[in-house]
Amino acid sequence: MAVHTAANHSTGQVLPFRESLMAMLGISFVTMLVALDQTVVGTALPTIVAELKGFSLYAWVATSYLLTSVVTVPIFGRLGDYYGRQPFVIASIIVFTVASVLCGLANSMLFLVVARGLQGIGGGMLVGTAFACIADLFPDSVVRLRWQVLMSSAFGIANAVGPSLGGILTQYYGWRSVFYVNLPVGVLSLFFVWRFLPHLRHVAHEGKMRLDWPGAALIAVALGSLQMFVEMVPRYGASVVTVALILVSVASAVALWKWEKRCDYAILPLDMFRNKSLAALFTLAILGGFTMFSLLFYAPLLFQGGFGMSPKDAGLLITPLVVFITIGSIVNGRIVTRLKNANVMLYVGFGLLVVACLGVVIATHAMPRSILMVFMLIGGLGLGFVMPNLTVFAQQTAGRQHLGIATALLQSLRMIGGMIGTALTGTLVAHLYASGVQLALEKDHATHWLSDLADPQILINREAQDTLLSQLTAAGHNGALLLESAREALVAAIHIGLALAAVVAVISLWQSRRVPPVRLKGPVDKTILAE
């Protein structure tokens, strides 16, 4: 094994410029793979649900991915710290790409949810290793922020084409094509990572690593039962099943805490949670994930189902949200290192998120699309100011010893926030929509059609709408008016759901004061390069 150290380069990077550039291109393509999937699927999801007929599982298409990601991110973050990250990045690309093909082959919502869960395992491996690779390559945080422009640009390309591409593919080639688009990106990612990403390890280890499988299992049980509780409680209330689920979740969390205190090779180093700065950043990651994923998954449903837009038009409206996440990241990289107090960017970012969520809450079908796009732009800019800083602040605070696990935990907690956000918002929207539709049908004495209108997929599926309109007209009802009432119910439901996301963004703004000032400079220490 050839050994080189970061000390050989005074610029705060492990490799010379050319090698650093090629390695970062590899990481950027990996980033593009995940970002493209998220943006394309978000736009196509309402159409997918309309065809596979399973609105009850709408949130699970997102949350199954998030749940499996949450569990795998810390596992592979720890494995990457020990064995080096490159082999796991390669494995994750393969798993993610194969799972994407399975998603495209899905013939039912349940199959799609399971395939998305497998895709989440690949995504969790990617997030747990690829993000920490940048800190491996560039130990100095200021140098790292400059190089992150490459990754932000990859996000930008994926985010710029993602929503529109999702809409166009769905409209002209069917929703399955939005999953198959991951194939060429996956192959390109695999080539660059295999060829150019070095196998870096922080320290040499003797013997075989012991992985905390009991800890990982307890995490899975705690989060899985919490997720099922959030999904089921609006429909079944305080039933035996829901009470059992929350008790299992709490018991698993307590058992996890006690086990990790005794375990010498804990998957969750508890001393990190005792660090006030890290604890504050972890809290903000959860809250930020809640707002981010609620906005990303339910704005497309509002535009397509509530406002009656085509997938293509909805994709164009969502584009500023995802593009300006990237632009915000790039602008942030130029500004944050020059500020006396870098934490200011957290306040600005969460403030913009509050404005964006409130903007969507007051949005109506008659509102000019340019104004809707401005709200999306503001939301993207806010996320671009928040997300990169949470990662860099956590890496800087945790230090080299806990670099991988700190990065992984931050990403995991953001996904937990997203999981809770999409589940709560989803169940709230479903419940409020069903109630609104029932009231409208009762007024017109048309409750016979409740089963047809109870699922918002009818507002997206044009063929099903035409059939229902014919039936309602034949029965002497004003079908167009009832459909419009259903749209109004969906809009009102999503408004309330995103109002909750706005409240969480306000809490995030308040909680930002708990983050101690972070100094974005640090010593360059030694890293082992295994060839």
Buried (B, 14 or more C-beta within 10 A) or exposed (E): EEEBEBEEBEEBBBBEEEBBEBBBBBBBBBBBBBBBBBBBBBBBBBBBBBBBBBBBBBBBBBBBBBBBBBBBBBBBBBBBBBBBBBBBBBBBBBBBBBBBBBBBEBEEBEBBBBBBBBBBBBBBBBBBBBBBBBBBBBBBBBBBBBBBBBBBBBBBBBBBBBBBBBBBBBBEEBBBBBBBBBBEBBEBBBEBBEEBBBBBBBEEEEEEEEBBEBBBBBBBBBBBBBBBBBBBBBEEEEEEEBEEBBEBBBBBBEBBBEBBEEBEEBBBBEEBBEBEBBBBBBBBBBBBBBBBBBBBBBBBBBBBBBBBBBBBBBBBBBBBBBBBBBBBBBBBBEBBBEEEEBBBBBBBBBBBBBBBBBBBBEBEBEEEEEEBBBBBBBBBBBBBBBBBBBBBBBBBBBEBEBBBBBBBBBBBBBBBBBBBBBBBBBBBBBBBBBEBBBEBBEEBEBBEBBEBBBBBBBBBBEEBBEEBBEBBEEEEBBBEEBBBBBBBBBBBBBBBBBBBBBBBBBBBBEBBEEBBEBEBEBEBBBBBBBE
